[in-house]
Amino acid sequence: MTDLKLMALDGEDLEVISAHTQDATVRVGDMGFAKADRRFALIMNRYAWEDDATKPARAGIRKRAGLHFEGVTAVRSTGFDPNATDGVLNLLAIRFVPGDAPGGVVELTFAGGGAVALDVEMLEARLTDFGAAWAARLKPGHVA
């Protein structure tokens, strides 16, 4: 399986990254804002939906990946304790809400009502798989 390397420069691009990171698990301590660099980054264990599409009968795999956003001016979180560094969040979606062009807000939505909002000067995101992969215990599912 090929490692993903994706870049988003607009809302449509970010929808692709969101689809590939849906149901990723993220440890709270693996998210951070480097204010001086204006970068927000996180490390995740993402469910490889692209692999699942070719082999839907099995549980699939998870891959270690990193995601970062450039041009971040502020970060807000809600619905979880950012000091509980061992807490684990389940990423549901990422979306871009345009503001003063080319800026806006990137919203990361987690299961259970958690969210992170990033004020960005422009949308620039990169998702990179690190190569580590392992069998998933279960295939993520959602109640309609």
N, CA, C and O atoms as CSV, one atom per row, in Angstrom:
chain,resi,resn,atom,element,x,y,z
A,1,MET,N,N,0.837,-1.179,0.000
A,1,MET,CA,C,0.000,0.000,0.000
A,1,MET,C,C,0.881,1.241,0.000
A,1,MET,O,O,1.886,1.308,0.709
A,2,THR,N,N,0.496,2.202,-0.791
A,2,THR,CA,C,1.231,3.448,-0.915
A,2,THR,C,C,0.885,4.392,0.224
A,2,THR,O,O,-0.275,4.496,0.622
A,3,ASP,N,N,1.892,5.080,0.748
A,3,ASP,CA,C,1.654,6.094,1.766
A,3,ASP,C,C,1.049,7.334,1.116
A,3,ASP,O,O,1.444,7.728,0.018
A,4,LEU,N,N,0.086,7.942,1.807
A,4,LEU,CA,C,-0.545,9.163,1.306
A,4,LEU,C,C,0.308,10.381,1.612
A,4,LEU,O,O,0.937,10.467,2.667
A,5,LYS,N,N,0.320,11.307,0.687
A,5,LYS,CA,C,0.893,12.644,0.867
A,5,LYS,C,C,-0.052,13.580,0.142
A,5,LYS,O,O,-0.040,13.662,-1.086
A,6,LEU,N,N,-0.875,14.289,0.912
A,6,LEU,CA,C,-1.893,15.164,0.341
A,6,LEU,C,C,-1.704,16.588,0.833
A,6,LEU,O,O,-1.221,16.824,1.941
A,7,MET,N,N,-2.098,17.536,-0.020
A,7,MET,CA,C,-2.023,18.954,0.332
A,7,MET,C,C,-3.370,19.584,0.022
A,7,MET,O,O,-3.999,19.251,-0.982
A,8,ALA,N,N,-3.812,20.488,0.877
A,8,ALA,CA,C,-5.068,21.211,0.659
A,8,ALA,C,C,-4.796,22.712,0.635
A,8,ALA,O,O,-4.178,23.267,1.543
A,9,LEU,N,N,-5.277,23.351,-0.432
A,9,LEU,CA,C,-5.162,24.799,-0.561
A,9,LEU,C,C,-6.525,25.470,-0.693
A,9,LEU,O,O,-6.615,26.694,-0.786
A,10,ASP,N,N,-7.597,24.654,-0.701
A,10,ASP,CA,C,-8.946,25.205,-0.731
A,10,ASP,C,C,-9.894,24.215,-0.052
A,10,ASP,O,O,-9.488,23.121,0.340
A,11,GLY,N,N,-11.143,24.607,0.080
A,11,GLY,CA,C,-12.120,23.791,0.780
A,11,GLY,C,C,-12.333,22.425,0.151
A,11,GLY,O,O,-12.514,21.440,0.866
A,12,GLU,N,N,-12.316,22.347,-1.179
A,12,GLU,CA,C,-12.495,21.064,-1.854
A,12,GLU,C,C,-11.327,20.120,-1.557
A,12,GLU,O,O,-11.528,18.932,-1.304
A,13,ASP,N,N,-10.116,20.654,-1.590
A,13,ASP,CA,C,-8.944,19.839,-1.245
A,13,ASP,C,C,-9.061,19.321,0.184
A,13,ASP,O,O,-8.739,18.166,0.462
A,14,LEU,N,N,-9.526,20.187,1.093
A,14,LEU,CA,C,-9.630,19.798,2.491
A,14,LEU,C,C,-10.679,18.704,2.690
A,14,LEU,O,O,-10.544,17.878,3.593
A,15,GLU,N,N,-11.716,18.690,1.863
A,15,GLU,CA,C,-12.712,17.618,1.923
A,15,GLU,C,C,-12.067,16.259,1.635
A,15,GLU,O,O,-12.459,15.253,2.227
A,16,VAL,N,N,-11.095,16.221,0.745
A,16,VAL,CA,C,-10.387,14.973,0.432
A,16,VAL,C,C,-9.583,14.519,1.654
A,16,VAL,O,O,-9.604,13.344,2.018
A,17,ILE,N,N,-8.876,15.461,2.281
A,17,ILE,CA,C,-8.125,15.123,3.490
A,17,ILE,C,C,-9.078,14.670,4.585
A,17,ILE,O,O,-8.789,13.708,5.297
A,18,SER,N,N,-10.206,15.347,4.726
A,18,SER,CA,C,-11.184,14.975,5.739
A,18,SER,C,C,-11.671,13.545,5.527
A,18,SER,O,O,-11.796,12.789,6.491
A,19,ALA,N,N,-11.945,13.167,4.292
A,19,ALA,CA,C,-12.407,11.808,3.999
A,19,ALA,C,C,-11.357,10.767,4.378
A,19,ALA,O,O,-11.695,9.688,4.866
A,20,HIS,N,N,-10.093,11.089,4.156
A,20,HIS,CA,C,-9.011,10.150,4.460
A,20,HIS,C,C,-8.675,10.086,5.951
A,20,HIS,O,O,-8.024,9.143,6.401
A,21,THR,N,N,-9.115,11.080,6.710
A,21,THR,CA,C,-8.812,11.092,8.144
A,21,THR,C,C,-10.035,10.812,9.008
A,21,THR,O,O,-9.931,10.788,10.235
A,22,GLN,N,N,-11.196,10.598,8.385
A,22,GLN,CA,C,-12.396,10.279,9.164
A,22,GLN,C,C,-12.138,9.039,10.004
A,22,GLN,O,O,-11.617,8.043,9.502
A,23,ASP,N,N,-12.495,9.096,11.264
A,23,ASP,CA,C,-12.344,8.011,12.237
A,23,ASP,C,C,-10.903,7.810,12.709
A,23,ASP,O,O,-10.586,6.774,13.293
A,24,ALA,N,N,-10.041,8.774,12.466
A,24,ALA,CA,C,-8.684,8.709,13.017
A,24,ALA,C,C,-8.750,8.905,14.526
A,24,ALA,O,O,-9.587,9.657,15.026
A,25,THR,N,N,-7.875,8.234,15.238
A,25,THR,CA,C,-7.762,8.472,16.678
A,25,THR,C,C,-6.579,9.401,16.899
A,25,THR,O,O,-5.518,9.249,16.293
A,26,VAL,N,N,-6.793,10.370,17.788
A,26,VAL,CA,C,-5.794,11.403,18.056
A,26,VAL,C,C,-5.634,11.532,19.569
A,26,VAL,O,O,-6.610,11.783,20.276
A,27,ARG,N,N,-4.427,11.365,20.062
A,27,ARG,CA,C,-4.154,11.596,21.475
A,27,ARG,C,C,-4.054,13.106,21.684
A,27,ARG,O,O,-3.372,13.790,20.922
A,28,VAL,N,N,-4.720,13.625,22.698
A,28,VAL,CA,C,-4.740,15.067,22.955
A,28,VAL,C,C,-3.313,15.618,23.029
A,28,VAL,O,O,-3.039,16.710,22.531
A,29,GLY,N,N,-2.412,14.864,23.650
A,29,GLY,CA,C,-1.024,15.299,23.766
A,29,GLY,C,C,-0.260,15.308,22.452
A,29,GLY,O,O,0.861,15.812,22.388
A,30,ASP,N,N,-0.869,14.746,21.389
A,30,ASP,CA,C,-0.221,14.725,20.072
A,30,ASP,C,C,-0.732,15.834,19.164
A,30,ASP,O,O,-0.536,15.790,17.950
A,31,MET,N,N,-1.395,16.838,19.763
A,31,MET,CA,C,-1.819,18.027,19.023
A,31,MET,C,C,-1.099,19.216,19.626
A,31,MET,O,O,-0.929,19.289,20.843
A,32,GLY,N,N,-0.674,20.149,18.787
A,32,GLY,CA,C,-0.018,21.316,19.346
A,32,GLY,C,C,0.033,22.490,18.391
A,32,GLY,O,O,-0.014,22.331,17.171
A,33,PHE,N,N,0.131,23.672,18.978
A,33,PHE,CA,C,0.203,24.925,18.231
A,33,PHE,C,C,1.561,25.555,18.472
A,33,PHE,O,O,1.889,25.922,19.600
A,34,ALA,N,N,2.348,25.681,17.423
A,34,ALA,CA,C,3.635,26.374,17.488
A,34,ALA,C,C,3.361,27.823,17.074
A,34,ALA,O,O,3.414,28.173,15.895
A,35,LYS,N,N,3.070,28.646,18.069
A,35,LYS,CA,C,2.634,30.025,17.815
A,35,LYS,C,C,3.656,30.819,17.001
A,35,LYS,O,O,3.289,31.534,16.069
A,36,ALA,N,N,4.933,30.695,17.352
A,36,ALA,CA,C,5.974,31.451,16.643
A,36,ALA,C,C,6.067,31.039,15.170
A,36,ALA,O,O,6.394,31.862,14.314
A,37,ASP,N,N,5.783,29.784,14.880
A,37,ASP,CA,C,5.835,29.283,13.498
A,37,ASP,C,C,4.485,29.375,12.797
A,37,ASP,O,O,4.384,29.129,11.595
A,38,ARG,N,N,3.431,29.737,13.568
A,38,ARG,CA,C,2.065,29.810,13.061
A,38,ARG,C,C,1.646,28.486,12.423
A,38,ARG,O,O,1.078,28.444,11.332
A,39,ARG,N,N,1.951,27.398,13.154
A,39,ARG,CA,C,1.650,26.049,12.660
A,39,ARG,C,C,0.927,25.257,13.740
A,39,ARG,O,O,1.339,25.255,14.900
A,40,PHE,N,N,-0.145,24.589,13.355
A,40,PHE,CA,C,-0.847,23.644,14.226
A,40,PHE,C,C,-0.641,22.264,13.615
A,40,PHE,O,O,-0.860,22.061,12.421
A,41,ALA,N,N,-0.217,21.322,14.449
A,41,ALA,CA,C,0.061,19.976,13.938
A,41,ALA,C,C,-0.522,18.929,14.869
A,41,ALA,O,O,-0.698,19.161,16.065
A,42,LEU,N,N,-0.815,17.776,14.296
A,42,LEU,CA,C,-1.266,16.648,15.091
A,42,LEU,C,C,-0.795,15.356,14.446
A,42,LEU,O,O,-0.589,15.276,13.235
A,43,ILE,N,N,-0.630,14.349,15.292
A,43,ILE,CA,C,-0.279,13.007,14.844
A,43,ILE,C,C,-1.486,12.134,15.129
A,43,ILE,O,O,-2.127,12.263,16.171
A,44,MET,N,N,-1.791,11.247,14.198
A,44,MET,CA,C,-2.993,10.432,14.327
A,44,MET,C,C,-2.742,8.998,13.890
A,44,MET,O,O,-1.751,8.688,13.228
A,45,ASN,N,N,-3.667,8.139,14.280
A,45,ASN,CA,C,-3.747,6.785,13.751
A,45,ASN,C,C,-4.993,6.777,12.877
A,45,ASN,O,O,-6.113,6.652,13.374
A,46,ARG,N,N,-4.789,6.911,11.578
A,46,ARG,CA,C,-5.951,7.036,10.696
A,46,ARG,C,C,-6.361,5.682,10.143
A,46,ARG,O,O,-5.519,4.826,9.871
A,47,TYR,N,N,-7.671,5.497,9.978
A,47,TYR,CA,C,-8.192,4.308,9.337
A,47,TYR,C,C,-7.997,4.503,7.840
A,47,TYR,O,O,-8.422,5.524,7.299
A,48,ALA,N,N,-7.366,3.550,7.157
A,48,ALA,CA,C,-7.044,3.693,5.729
A,48,ALA,C,C,-8.264,3.335,4.880
A,48,ALA,O,O,-8.376,2.219,4.373
A,49,TRP,N,N,-9.165,4.290,4.737
A,49,TRP,CA,C,-10.388,4.052,3.967
A,49,TRP,C,C,-10.081,3.685,2.520
A,49,TRP,O,O,-10.834,2.930,1.905
A,50,GLU,N,N,-8.997,4.204,1.971
A,50,GLU,CA,C,-8.656,3.907,0.581
A,50,GLU,C,C,-8.316,2.429,0.397
A,50,GLU,O,O,-8.571,1.874,-0.671
A,51,ASP,N,N,-7.751,1.786,1.405
A,51,ASP,CA,C,-7.458,0.352,1.368
A,51,ASP,C,C,-8.744,-0.438,1.561
A,51,ASP,O,O,-8.943,-1.474,0.928
A,52,ASP,N,N,-9.611,0.049,2.431
A,52,ASP,CA,C,-10.870,-0.623,2.740
A,52,ASP,C,C,-11.759,-0.733,1.499
A,52,ASP,O,O,-12.504,-1.703,1.359
A,53,ALA,N,N,-11.689,0.232,0.615
A,53,ALA,CA,C,-12.530,0.223,-0.584
A,53,ALA,C,C,-12.197,-0.954,-1.494
A,53,ALA,O,O,-13.067,-1.444,-2.214
A,54,THR,N,N,-10.959,-1.408,-1.469
A,54,THR,CA,C,-10.563,-2.531,-2.321
A,54,THR,C,C,-10.743,-3.875,-1.633
A,54,THR,O,O,-10.754,-4.914,-2.293
A,55,LYS,N,N,-10.887,-3.864,-0.295
A,55,LYS,CA,C,-11.038,-5.107,0.475
A,55,LYS,C,C,-12.094,-4.904,1.561
A,55,LYS,O,O,-11.764,-4.954,2.746
A,56,PRO,N,N,-13.364,-4.674,1.185
A,56,PRO,CA,C,-14.391,-4.307,2.168
A,56,PRO,C,C,-14.771,-5.404,3.156
A,56,PRO,O,O,-15.410,-5.109,4.166
A,57,ALA,N,N,-14.409,-6.640,2.906
A,57,ALA,CA,C,-14.846,-7.734,3.786
A,57,ALA,C,C,-14.030,-7.831,5.076
A,57,ALA,O,O,-14.472,-8.473,6.028
A,58,ARG,N,N,-12.871,-7.219,5.128
A,58,ARG,CA,C,-12.045,-7.334,6.334
A,58,ARG,C,C,-12.048,-6.031,7.120
A,58,ARG,O,O,-12.565,-5.013,6.659
A,59,ALA,N,N,-11.467,-6.077,8.307
A,59,ALA,CA,C,-11.481,-4.913,9.197
A,59,ALA,C,C,-10.649,-3.762,8.657
A,59,ALA,O,O,-10.940,-2.611,8.984
A,60,GLY,N,N,-9.639,-4.010,7.856
A,60,GLY,CA,C,-8.825,-2.946,7.294
A,60,GLY,C,C,-7.573,-2.680,8.099
A,60,GLY,O,O,-7.185,-3.475,8.955
A,61,ILE,N,N,-6.944,-1.545,7.814
A,61,ILE,CA,C,-5.705,-1.189,8.504
A,61,ILE,C,C,-5.764,0.240,9.017
A,61,ILE,O,O,-6.564,1.057,8.560
A,62,ARG,N,N,-4.901,0.515,9.969
A,62,ARG,CA,C,-4.666,1.871,10.454
A,62,ARG,C,C,-3.235,2.240,10.105
A,62,ARG,O,O,-2.348,1.388,10.042
A,63,LYS,N,N,-3.034,3.529,9.879
A,63,LYS,CA,C,-1.704,4.037,9.539
A,63,LYS,C,C,-1.392,5.242,10.419
A,63,LYS,O,O,-2.276,6.033,10.750
A,64,ARG,N,N,-0.141,5.367,10.786
A,64,ARG,CA,C,0.337,6.528,11.531
A,64,ARG,C,C,0.521,7.653,10.529
A,64,ARG,O,O,1.136,7.462,9.480
A,65,ALA,N,N,-0.015,8.837,10.852
A,65,ALA,CA,C,0.053,9.965,9.922
A,65,ALA,C,C,0.175,11.273,10.685
A,65,ALA,O,O,-0.173,11.363,11.863
A,66,GLY,N,N,0.670,12.268,9.999
A,66,GLY,CA,C,0.761,13.614,10.549
A,66,GLY,C,C,-0.027,14.576,9.680
A,66,GLY,O,O,-0.088,14.423,8.460
A,67,LEU,N,N,-0.628,15.568,10.317
A,67,LEU,CA,C,-1.392,16.596,9.619
A,67,LEU,C,C,-0.994,17.926,10.207
A,67,LEU,O,O,-0.985,18.090,11.427
A,68,HIS,N,N,-0.662,18.890,9.345
A,68,HIS,CA,C,-0.377,20.221,9.877
A,68,HIS,C,C,-0.983,21.304,8.993
A,68,HIS,O,O,-1.198,21.135,7.792
A,69,PHE,N,N,-1.246,22.430,9.663
A,69,PHE,CA,C,-1.847,23.598,9.035
A,69,PHE,C,C,-0.891,24.775,9.210
A,69,PHE,O,O,-0.360,24.989,10.300
A,70,GLU,N,N,-0.673,25.528,8.153
A,70,GLU,CA,C,0.202,26.704,8.172
A,70,GLU,C,C,-0.632,27.979,8.277
A,70,GLU,O,O,-1.834,27.970,8.009
A,71,GLY,N,N,0.013,29.066,8.668
A,71,GLY,CA,C,-0.643,30.367,8.727
A,71,GLY,C,C,-1.703,30.473,9.804
A,71,GLY,O,O,-2.662,31.232,9.667
A,72,VAL,N,N,-1.531,29.705,10.885
A,72,VAL,CA,C,-2.517,29.699,11.972
A,72,VAL,C,C,-2.245,30.872,12.912
A,72,VAL,O,O,-1.124,31.055,13.386
A,73,THR,N,N,-3.274,31.653,13.173
A,73,THR,CA,C,-3.108,32.820,14.051
A,73,THR,C,C,-3.706,32.609,15.434
A,73,THR,O,O,-3.310,33.284,16.385
A,74,ALA,N,N,-4.657,31.681,15.564
A,74,ALA,CA,C,-5.275,31.398,16.866
A,74,ALA,C,C,-5.873,30.006,16.846
A,74,ALA,O,O,-6.269,29.495,15.798
A,75,VAL,N,N,-5.934,29.392,18.042
A,75,VAL,CA,C,-6.504,28.051,18.202
A,75,VAL,C,C,-7.469,28.075,19.384
A,75,VAL,O,O,-7.147,28.594,20.453
A,76,ARG,N,N,-8.655,27.507,19.176
A,76,ARG,CA,C,-9.642,27.375,20.245
A,76,ARG,C,C,-10.109,25.926,20.281
A,76,ARG,O,O,-10.273,25.289,19.241
A,77,SER,N,N,-10.320,25.413,21.494
A,77,SER,CA,C,-10.841,24.050,21.622
A,77,SER,C,C,-12.032,24.051,22.570
A,77,SER,O,O,-12.146,24.899,23.456
A,78,THR,N,N,-12.914,23.079,22.362
A,78,THR,CA,C,-14.097,22.933,23.196
A,78,THR,C,C,-14.486,21.456,23.252
A,78,THR,O,O,-14.201,20.688,22.332
A,79,GLY,N,N,-15.142,21.074,24.348
A,79,GLY,CA,C,-15.683,19.732,24.461
A,79,GLY,C,C,-14.715,18.668,24.935
A,79,GLY,O,O,-15.071,17.491,24.986
A,80,PHE,N,N,-13.491,19.061,25.284
A,80,PHE,CA,C,-12.511,18.143,25.852
A,80,PHE,C,C,-11.497,18.956,26.644
A,80,PHE,O,O,-11.362,20.164,26.447
A,81,ASP,N,N,-10.792,18.286,27.536
A,81,ASP,CA,C,-9.783,18.950,28.368
A,81,ASP,C,C,-8.446,18.922,27.650
A,81,ASP,O,O,-7.852,17.851,27.524
A,82,PRO,N,N,-7.943,20.067,27.170
A,82,PRO,CA,C,-6.664,20.086,26.455
A,82,PRO,C,C,-5.475,19.732,27.346
A,82,PRO,O,O,-4.391,19.442,26.838
A,83,ASN,N,N,-5.660,19.751,28.661
A,83,ASN,CA,C,-4.579,19.367,29.578
A,83,ASN,C,C,-4.551,17.869,29.858
A,83,ASN,O,O,-3.593,17.374,30.452
A,84,ALA,N,N,-5.580,17.143,29.444
A,84,ALA,CA,C,-5.637,15.681,29.613
A,84,ALA,C,C,-4.891,15.054,28.438
A,84,ALA,O,O,-5.508,14.511,27.522
A,85,THR,N,N,-3.567,15.130,28.470
A,85,THR,CA,C,-2.747,14.751,27.320
A,85,THR,C,C,-2.870,13.287,26.921
A,85,THR,O,O,-2.571,12.942,25.778
A,86,ASP,N,N,-3.304,12.414,27.833
A,86,ASP,CA,C,-3.480,11.006,27.482
A,86,ASP,C,C,-4.877,10.708,26.942
A,86,ASP,O,O,-5.164,9.576,26.553
A,87,GLY,N,N,-5.743,11.715,26.916
A,87,GLY,CA,C,-7.087,11.524,26.367
A,87,GLY,C,C,-7.013,11.228,24.876
A,87,GLY,O,O,-6.114,11.705,24.183
A,88,VAL,N,N,-7.958,10.442,24.391
A,88,VAL,CA,C,-7.987,10.072,22.973
A,88,VAL,C,C,-9.285,10.575,22.359
A,88,VAL,O,O,-10.369,10.381,22.908
A,89,LEU,N,N,-9.150,11.226,21.209
A,89,LEU,CA,C,-10.290,11.765,20.482
A,89,LEU,C,C,-10.460,11.019,19.164
A,89,LEU,O,O,-9.492,10.524,18.587
A,90,ASN,N,N,-11.697,10.946,18.700
A,90,ASN,CA,C,-12.001,10.307,17.426
A,90,ASN,C,C,-12.401,11.403,16.436
A,90,ASN,O,O,-13.443,12.039,16.590
A,91,LEU,N,N,-11.567,11.615,15.427
A,91,LEU,CA,C,-11.801,12.668,14.447
A,91,LEU,C,C,-12.921,12.277,13.488
A,91,LEU,O,O,-12.872,11.218,12.862
A,92,LEU,N,N,-13.914,13.127,13.379
A,92,LEU,CA,C,-15.032,12.851,12.482
A,92,LEU,C,C,-14.915,13.601,11.164
A,92,LEU,O,O,-15.181,13.029,10.107
A,93,ALA,N,N,-14.522,14.874,11.207
A,93,ALA,CA,C,-14.483,15.671,9.980
A,93,ALA,C,C,-13.604,16.898,10.160
A,93,ALA,O,O,-13.350,17.362,11.272
A,94,ILE,N,N,-13.151,17.405,9.015
A,94,ILE,CA,C,-12.390,18.664,8.966
A,94,ILE,C,C,-13.033,19.503,7.872
A,94,ILE,O,O,-13.271,19.017,6.766
A,95,ARG,N,N,-13.309,20.753,8.181
A,95,ARG,CA,C,-13.878,21.614,7.143
A,95,ARG,C,C,-13.325,23.024,7.251
A,95,ARG,O,O,-12.821,23.436,8.296
A,96,PHE,N,N,-13.429,23.750,6.156
A,96,PHE,CA,C,-12.961,25.128,6.076
A,96,PHE,C,C,-14.160,26.046,5.926
A,96,PHE,O,O,-14.996,25.861,5.042
A,97,VAL,N,N,-14.232,27.045,6.808
A,97,VAL,CA,C,-15.282,28.064,6.744
A,97,VAL,C,C,-14.604,29.357,6.300
A,97,VAL,O,O,-13.855,29.951,7.076
A,98,PRO,N,N,-14.851,29.808,5.061
A,98,PRO,CA,C,-14.182,31.010,4.567
A,98,PRO,C,C,-14.533,32.238,5.396
A,98,PRO,O,O,-15.651,32.380,5.891
A,99,GLY,N,N,-13.552,33.119,5.532
A,99,GLY,CA,C,-13.737,34.403,6.204
A,99,GLY,C,C,-13.272,35.485,5.254
A,99,GLY,O,O,-13.638,35.494,4.079
A,100,ASP,N,N,-12.455,36.407,5.773
A,100,ASP,CA,C,-11.854,37.421,4.913
A,100,ASP,C,C,-10.847,36.722,4.010
A,100,ASP,O,O,-9.823,36.230,4.484
A,101,ALA,N,N,-11.134,36.675,2.700
A,101,ALA,CA,C,-10.298,35.937,1.744
A,101,ALA,C,C,-8.850,36.410,1.825
A,101,ALA,O,O,-8.602,37.614,1.894
A,102,PRO,N,N,-7.914,35.507,1.819
A,102,PRO,CA,C,-8.067,34.057,1.639
A,102,PRO,C,C,-8.193,33.298,2.960
A,102,PRO,O,O,-8.096,32.071,2.974
A,103,GLY,N,N,-8.405,34.004,4.058
A,103,GLY,CA,C,-8.434,33.378,5.375
A,103,GLY,C,C,-9.788,32.797,5.730
A,103,GLY,O,O,-10.742,32.840,4.954
A,104,GLY,N,N,-9.829,32.248,6.947
A,104,GLY,CA,C,-11.059,31.659,7.441
A,104,GLY,C,C,-10.787,30.840,8.687
A,104,GLY,O,O,-9.827,31.093,9.416
A,105,VAL,N,N,-11.629,29.869,8.919
A,105,VAL,CA,C,-11.509,29.004,10.089
A,105,VAL,C,C,-11.526,27.547,9.637
A,105,VAL,O,O,-12.394,27.131,8.870
A,106,VAL,N,N,-10.563,26.787,10.120
A,106,VAL,CA,C,-10.555,25.341,9.914
A,106,VAL,C,C,-11.164,24.728,11.162
A,106,VAL,O,O,-10.725,25.014,12.276
A,107,GLU,N,N,-12.172,23.887,10.982
A,107,GLU,CA,C,-12.844,23.240,12.103
A,107,GLU,C,C,-12.551,21.745,12.080
A,107,GLU,O,O,-12.826,21.064,11.092
A,108,LEU,N,N,-11.989,21.239,13.180
A,108,LEU,CA,C,-11.788,19.805,13.361
A,108,LEU,C,C,-12.855,19.345,14.343
A,108,LEU,O,O,-12.891,19.817,15.479
A,109,THR,N,N,-13.718,18.437,13.925
A,109,THR,CA,C,-14.828,17.968,14.751
A,109,THR,C,C,-14.546,16.543,15.215
A,109,THR,O,O,-14.191,15.672,14.421
A,110,PHE,N,N,-14.713,16.325,16.528
A,110,PHE,CA,C,-14.459,15.019,17.128
A,110,PHE,C,C,-15.753,14.431,17.675
A,110,PHE,O,O,-16.696,15.160,17.981
A,111,ALA,N,N,-15.790,13.102,17.797
A,111,ALA,CA,C,-16.945,12.428,18.382
A,111,ALA,C,C,-17.138,12.915,19.811
A,111,ALA,O,O,-16.171,13.264,20.487
A,112,GLY,N,N,-18.367,12.938,20.262
A,112,GLY,CA,C,-18.657,13.343,21.628
A,112,GLY,C,C,-18.737,14.841,21.831
A,112,GLY,O,O,-18.844,15.300,22.969
A,113,GLY,N,N,-18.688,15.625,20.749
A,113,GLY,CA,C,-18.842,17.070,20.871
A,113,GLY,C,C,-17.555,17.870,20.964
A,113,GLY,O,O,-17.611,19.093,21.094
A,114,GLY,N,N,-16.408,17.228,20.901
A,114,GLY,CA,C,-15.142,17.962,20.933
A,114,GLY,C,C,-14.867,18.647,19.603
A,114,GLY,O,O,-15.282,18.167,18.548
A,115,ALA,N,N,-14.165,19.768,19.662
A,115,ALA,CA,C,-13.828,20.500,18.443
A,115,ALA,C,C,-12.591,21.355,18.662
A,115,ALA,O,O,-12.292,21.781,19.777
A,116,VAL,N,N,-11.884,21.593,17.571
A,116,VAL,CA,C,-10.764,22.537,17.549
A,116,VAL,C,C,-11.013,23.474,16.379
A,116,VAL,O,O,-11.307,23.026,15.271
A,117,ALA,N,N,-10.898,24.772,16.622
A,117,ALA,CA,C,-11.062,25.781,15.578
A,117,ALA,C,C,-9.727,26.489,15.390
A,117,ALA,O,O,-9.107,26.942,16.352
A,118,LEU,N,N,-9.298,26.577,14.143
A,118,LEU,CA,C,-8.042,27.236,13.799
A,118,LEU,C,C,-8.340,28.457,12.942
A,118,LEU,O,O,-8.901,28.323,11.855
A,119,ASP,N,N,-7.975,29.648,13.414
A,119,ASP,CA,C,-8.056,30.832,12.571
A,119,ASP,C,C,-6.828,30.810,11.670
A,119,ASP,O,O,-5.698,30.747,12.156
A,120,VAL,N,N,-7.048,30.861,10.351
A,120,VAL,CA,C,-5.936,30.785,9.410
A,120,VAL,C,C,-5.944,31.986,8.471
A,120,VAL,O,O,-6.999,32.487,8.081
A,121,GLU,N,N,-4.739,32.432,8.119
A,121,GLU,CA,C,-4.589,33.535,7.171
A,121,GLU,C,C,-4.954,33.085,5.762
A,121,GLU,O,O,-5.442,33.872,4.951
A,122,MET,N,N,-4.707,31.801,5.482
A,122,MET,CA,C,-5.063,31.164,4.224
A,122,MET,C,C,-5.100,29.672,4.510
A,122,MET,O,O,-4.537,29.222,5.508
A,123,LEU,N,N,-5.745,28.907,3.664
A,123,LEU,CA,C,-5.809,27.467,3.894
A,123,LEU,C,C,-4.592,26.798,3.275
A,123,LEU,O,O,-4.370,26.869,2.066
A,124,GLU,N,N,-3.809,26.148,4.128
A,124,GLU,CA,C,-2.692,25.321,3.672
A,124,GLU,C,C,-2.536,24.186,4.673
A,124,GLU,O,O,-2.135,24.396,5.817
A,125,ALA,N,N,-2.860,22.978,4.219
A,125,ALA,CA,C,-2.780,21.794,5.073
A,125,ALA,C,C,-2.032,20.697,4.339
A,125,ALA,O,O,-2.095,20.588,3.115
A,126,ARG,N,N,-1.318,19.881,5.116
A,126,ARG,CA,C,-0.594,18.738,4.540
A,126,ARG,C,C,-0.820,17.516,5.417
A,126,ARG,O,O,-0.677,17.570,6.638
A,127,LEU,N,N,-1.178,16.412,4.764
A,127,LEU,CA,C,-1.340,15.120,5.420
A,127,LEU,C,C,-0.265,14.198,4.876
A,127,LEU,O,O,-0.104,14.062,3.663
A,128,THR,N,N,0.476,13.559,5.788
A,128,THR,CA,C,1.548,12.656,5.383
A,128,THR,C,C,1.502,11.389,6.215
A,128,THR,O,O,1.534,11.443,7.444
A,129,ASP,N,N,1.426,10.242,5.540
A,129,ASP,CA,C,1.560,8.959,6.231
A,129,ASP,C,C,3.024,8.754,6.576
A,129,ASP,O,O,3.911,9.123,5.807
A,130,PHE,N,N,3.272,8.157,7.752
A,130,PHE,CA,C,4.643,7.918,8.198
A,130,PHE,C,C,5.146,6.526,7.843
A,130,PHE,O,O,6.311,6.216,8.091
A,131,GLY,N,N,4.297,5.683,7.269
A,131,GLY,CA,C,4.733,4.359,6.855
A,131,GLY,C,C,4.311,3.234,7.782
A,131,GLY,O,O,4.110,2.113,7.315
A,132,ALA,N,N,4.171,3.484,9.072
A,132,ALA,CA,C,3.752,2.433,9.995
A,132,ALA,C,C,2.291,2.081,9.725
A,132,ALA,O,O,1.442,2.968,9.635
A,133,ALA,N,N,1.998,0.782,9.596
A,133,ALA,CA,C,0.626,0.312,9.373
A,133,ALA,C,C,0.410,-0.976,10.135
A,133,ALA,O,O,1.335,-1.770,10.310
A,134,TRP,N,N,-0.827,-1.182,10.591
A,134,TRP,CA,C,-1.155,-2.402,11.319
A,134,TRP,C,C,-2.625,-2.725,11.100
A,134,TRP,O,O,-3.410,-1.863,10.703
A,135,ALA,N,N,-2.989,-3.976,11.365
A,135,ALA,CA,C,-4.374,-4.417,11.200
A,135,ALA,C,C,-5.263,-3.706,12.211
A,135,ALA,O,O,-4.945,-3.633,13.398
A,136,ALA,N,N,-6.372,-3.189,11.723
A,136,ALA,CA,C,-7.354,-2.551,12.601
A,136,ALA,C,C,-8.145,-3.632,13.328
A,136,ALA,O,O,-8.463,-4.675,12.756
A,137,ARG,N,N,-8.456,-3.374,14.589
A,137,ARG,CA,C,-9.271,-4.336,15.347
A,137,ARG,C,C,-10.692,-4.394,14.814
A,137,ARG,O,O,-11.286,-5.467,14.703
A,138,LEU,N,N,-11.230,-3.227,14.486
A,138,LEU,CA,C,-12.606,-3.119,13.997
A,138,LEU,C,C,-12.666,-2.099,12.880
A,138,LEU,O,O,-11.843,-1.188,12.798
A,139,LYS,N,N,-13.661,-2.272,12.021
A,139,LYS,CA,C,-13.938,-1.268,11.006
A,139,LYS,C,C,-14.837,-0.221,11.639
A,139,LYS,O,O,-15.857,-0.573,12.230
A,140,PRO,N,N,-14.486,1.068,11.533
A,140,PRO,CA,C,-15.337,2.113,12.119
A,140,PRO,C,C,-16.732,2.075,11.492
A,140,PRO,O,O,-16.887,1.809,10.301
A,141,GLY,N,N,-17.732,2.344,12.311
A,141,GLY,CA,C,-19.106,2.392,11.840
A,141,GLY,C,C,-19.830,3.570,12.438
A,141,GLY,O,O,-19.449,4.074,13.495
A,142,HIS,N,N,-20.869,4.009,11.767
A,142,HIS,CA,C,-21.633,5.165,12.225
A,142,HIS,C,C,-23.121,4.858,12.151
A,142,HIS,O,O,-23.592,4.238,11.198
A,143,VAL,N,N,-23.844,5.293,13.151
A,143,VAL,CA,C,-25.291,5.145,13.152
A,143,VAL,C,C,-25.876,6.282,12.346
A,143,VAL,O,O,-25.529,7.443,12.558
A,144,ALA,N,N,-26.758,5.956,11.425
A,144,ALA,CA,C,-27.344,6.974,10.541
A,144,ALA,C,C,-28.358,7.830,11.259
A,144,ALA,O,O,-28.942,8.732,10.658
